[in-house]
Amino acid sequence: MRVKRNLKIQAIECGTVIDHIKAGQALNVLRILGISSDFRATISFVMNASGARGKKDVVKIEDKKLSIEELNRITLISPKATINIIRDFKVVQKNNVVLPSYVEGIVRCTNPNCISNSNEPIKSKFFVLQEDEERVALQCLYCEHVISENIAENLL
């Protein structure tokens, strides 16, 4: 007989909960947000949790508001994520992330011959292509090279 256990994560009074993160991507989300061991606010995360739509990760960050750039980075690695804004221990706003059509200066082109990898003073620029519900591809504006795997590893 299997015993069902409920694991509880401490509630936050004020901050952000990023839910429905693609399973296995919570640590990349923390990296995107610049959160490391010297971060002073409370952080909780769950990896590979069972959810209604399959496995997922969840990240809770106390006293953190996400910037548009941070949201764009999260969207590239987890296009089905939801962002919950918490105030007084209650969800006051819940939004799905929105996949941008274009990103600039947040991903490195994996083509070593791309002009964006030279000494030229230009930022990388990509068109965002959605391959399916869970996968995103990026096409470089300069060399047309497509990145469809390991996007998290190429975030600047």
N, C-alpha and C positions, 0 to 999 in steps of 0.2 A: 504494500500500500504506500502510495506516495503522499507525503505531507506537503500541503501548499503553504508557503511562507510569504508573508508580506514584508518587504523591505521598505523602510521609510527613509526619505531624505528630508533633512531639516527644511522647513518652510523659510522663505526669505520675506522680510518686511517690505523691501523696496528693491527693485532691480529688474533683471531680464531672465527669462527662461527660454532657452532654444530647444524646442521639442521636434520630434520626428526627423532627427539628423540621421543620415544614412549610416547604418550600422558600421562601426569601426572608425568613424570619422571624428569622434569627440575630441581626441587629442589634437587633431589638425585644427578644429575650431578653436581650442584654447591657444594654439600657436598663432592662428590668424589674429586673435584678439590681443596678442602680446602678453598673455597671462603665464606667469612663471611662479616659482616658489616664493619670490619676494613680493608677490601681489598681496595686498593687505586685507581685501574684502573676502568674505566667505564664498567659496566656490564648491559646488557639488556636481558630480557627473556620474552618469550611468552608461555603461556600454553593453550593447547586445541585449537590451531588455526586450521582452515580448510585448508587442502592441497589437492593436486591431489590424494593422496593415503589415504585420511581420516584425522582424527584428529592427530595433532602432536604438539610437543613443540620445541622451538628454543632458543638457548643460544648464546649471543654474548659477547665476552670478549676481551677488548682492551689490547694490549701488553702482550698477553699470548700465549706461545707455549706449546703444550701438550706433555708430556712424553709418552713413550710406556706403562708404567704401568697405567697411567691415561686413555689412549686409551683402554687398556684391560678392565679396570673397567667399562668404559662407554659401551663397546661392550656387556658386560655381562647383562646389564639392558636394552640395546637398540641396538640389532644387525643390525638394518637397518639405523642407524644414518650415516650422512655424515659430514665430516670435511672440512671446507673451510678455507683456509689460505688467509688472507687479507693483502695487501700491497698497500699503496697509494690509499686507498678507493676502490681497485679493487680485485676481486677474482683471485689470481695467481695460486692456486692449489685447486683441489676439489677431495676428496677421500672418498670412502665408508670405514667404519670401517671393519676390518678383524677379524673374530672370531678366537681366538687362539685355538689350540687343547688341551692346557694344561695351567693352571695358578698355581702359587706358591706364598704363603704368602699374598694373597690379600682377601681371603674369609675364614671365620671361619666355620668349620664343625658343623652342627646342632646336630650331634649325641654326647650327653654328654659323652659317653663311648669311644669315639675315642681317640686314642693315641695323636693326635694333640691338644687335649684339656687338656692334662695332663701337668705335670711339666717337661716333657722331652724337651730337646732343639732342637725341630724340627719345621719346617714350615709346614703349611697346604699345601696340594697339591691336585689338582682336574683335572680330565679329563673334557673337555667341550663338551657337547652333544647338538646339535641343534635339538630341538623338532619340530619346524616349523619355518617359516620366522620371527616370532616375539618373539618366546620363546626359552630360553636356559635352560638347566639343567646342573648341575655339579655333578660328581661322585667322591667321596673322594677316593684317591689312597690307603689310609690305611684301612678304614673300609667298603668301597664300598657304603656308604650311599649316596643317591641321593637327591640333593636340586633342586627343580624345582619351588618353589614359594618363594617370598620375598628375592631374592638374594641381593637386595640393602640393606636390613636390616642386612645382615651378612657380608658385606664388612668390612675389617679391616682398 
